[in-house]
Amino acid sequence: MSEALLSSTTRTQKVAIIGNPNVGKSTIFNYLTGLNQKIGNYPGVTVDKKTGLLHLSEATFEIVDLPGTYSLFPNSEDEIIAHRVLNHTRIEDRPDFVLMVIDSSQLSRGLFLASQLIDLGVNLAVILNMSDLAEKRKIEIKTYELFKALGVPIVSTDARSQKGLDQVKQLIGEKNFSKASTFVDIRQVIPVEILDRVAERFQLENHYQAYQMIRFGSKDKAMPAEERRWISDLLDSIQFNLEEAQLEETKLRYKKITDLVTKAVAKREEVKPKSKFDQLTLHPVWGYVIFGLILLLIFQAIFTWASYPMDWIDGFFADISTRLVSWLPEGPLTSLLAEGIVPGIGGVVIFIPQIALLFGFLAILEDTGYMSRVVFLMDRWMRPFGLHGKSIVPLVSGVACAIPGIMATRNISNWKEKMITIMVTPLMSCSARLPVYIILIGLTVPDEVVMGFVNLQALALLSLYLLGIIGVLITSFFLKLILKTDEKSFLLSELPPYRLPRWADVGLTMIEKSKTFVFEAGKVILAISILLWVLASYGPPSRMDQIRAEGEARLEQARGEEEIAAIEAETSSLLLENSFIGIMGRTIEPVIRPLGYDWKIGIALITSFAAREVFISTIATIYSIEGDVEDELTIREKLAQQVNANTGEKTFNVATSFSLMVFYVFAMQCMSTLAVVKRETKGWRWPILQTIYMTGLAYLTAFITYQILS
Amino acid sequence: MTADQLRIDQTGKIIEILPSPLKLNLMELGFLPGKKITLQHEAPSGGPKAFRMEETLLALRTSEAALIQVELI
């Protein structure tokens, strides 16, 4: 008692929420913590660590939302996290209480995990959630029987309608959790001497904790190598078959649970008929048609809705830059702020509408239960390419933007399938490529209708998108042959019943995903934009000063606004040509000449590494196009007049334009994507490999295109 | 027979789960001897199959369903 008092006064007590996937765990977590949430990382894995604070009149509690899991077996990263949190080597870091959420209509499956938690000796309370659904299915749970058999407090809730959730708060406030007596004696499957030796070495409280340590210890990379070896040596020395033990444990548990459920549950015995929705959404033909229509609807919404806030954000940051220039004294600091940092931040914020909307839609599809149907329908078609049914979500998102797509690869548990998906998603033609395609197609493809209804420009655009998809399939296929893993790929998933989405959770997902992107990827993006700005604004000082002086001298003699604008545009074009980026553009000219590009295009290739659409504004600057660069027609007219100094032909002829378009289909011209890949793969290795292969592919295909067409 | 050989609307009673690295995953999802499963949906061209087991609808690849030995009832 005194110990409990002491600990509660010295620190915030921790409550971990655990449960099977799709049981409404996050709704309960969101209810308890609201917007007081924080997403962090667990070391070494890609699983998000979700924590939040619950303020009650009694005390404040820290709530940890553990990833959904069916058992405490070390099958996946998620389960390793659950193990690591519950059995933390530093006892003070373990949760004080564990709240286990069980889907009332899936009682036995939930009790499986609950019984493991009981045997671990945690302070436990059980929430029987989705009581309405169970009622609808005529399942009646005798809670008191269950309480007697388990020996831990039980609360019934229906989180969707918020029924019973105040009781959960009350339970936490009163710290109404308890340690129950052992459910399955693990000494039945593993010799007690071994359990004792492990328990002694790692100072564990009971035999089940020792058993957990034996099973996880050698797989958990957070454990010191020496300890891991000690465990595997111990197992080798007695030739103990861990897998057999696990199967035996599973059988013992389920046997006891089945007995318990028979006593505690009264229900009608019948096979549930197929749902009418599933007859349609899982139909071999209509299922795909419906999926196609839903995709169309989502893209329609993203392209039309996201463009408004994106335009505001664009205008807002441009406005700030202009104001800064007029308010602050002229100098390098001001231009760093106005031309480097502010547009850099703008370049991060501009992605928020697309990310938020896409994740909003994904959350709705996930929450209603439709997403697992899509995985069911697509798995067969993705597997030949080394992808999983779940890869369809990132790939489809990639058509809007690769960033949310890559962030959505989290759901893919198999390492190899996840890596392949991450590596190929940026090959899907995203919305940032669209302006580049449109300008170049407008320059070279006639706006004509052939065969009665096919518009040639539309056909060209469609071909570029198809080219990206072909790139995805071929690259995936090669990666499938190259990457090696011992993990077995499996589908094995539940198709949860259709439900209405929980709008509050959808909203929270949108906020959380946008926050993650801004704060995690934003740093890298900002750093690269500043670097690019420095390279584009500075050059060898003597040369730069001379250009500025000449420009000013000419300005003094200029008459009329038109002439002034022309001189200013020419000067900034000259400055860019002689900046470090300009020098880089000239340096790479021999390399890109076989693709049909001159050094001016080379500069645009380098600057558009920040983001593909930057290609257009750079081209506009470098060909000293005055006036509104947003107006595509002005740019197009000017570009059409440009002549390549090397060949004497038009710069943007058919061969060069197509070569450029093909280059942009494949090239990794997006630092934001790189930053997100770095975050998701926890290092620079994969993003660097990705840049190399994509640039290589882009170079090769653009080379072939130019050589064929010229 | 194994569960992948069930036809739509046919029900089988699980006899045992054949040995494989996925045996544990199947068992923790509730595929246990004695349970009844009914094939309700199939994706085309050898795609995944969806089985109804008590209250849940569970999706398995054909190769995974082949690990579940059943007797027709």
Interface residues (C-beta under 8 A of the other chain):
Chain A: Y70 S71 F73 N75 S105 Q106 S108 R109 F112 R137 I139 E243 Q246 L247 T250 K251 Y254 V271 K272 K274 D278 L282 P284 V285 G287 S372 V375 F376 L377 D379 R380 W381 G389 K488 F490 L491 L492 S493 E494 L495 P496 P497
Chain B: T11 P21 L22 K23 L24 N25 L26 M27 E28 L29 G30 L32 K36 T38 Q40 H41 E42 A43 P44 S45 G46 G47 P48 A50 R52 E54 E55 T56 L57 L58 A59 L60 R61 E64
